[in-house]
């Protein structure tokens, strides 16, 4: 998710996106434990998206 996308969303949309990314991280952790996960860089991308959203929410 880019900064442009985050800037154009409302507070409610950002909180729902935040919940989605947190659920994605949980799913990735389950996939990692089951050895189904091939691309570990998805963790880093999701964590950065969460940080971007939280930063945008704190400035609203």
Secondary structure, DSSP 8 states (H G I E B T S, - for coil): --HHHHHTS-HHHHHHHHHHHHHHHHHHHHHHHTT----THHHHHHHHHHHHHHHHHHH-
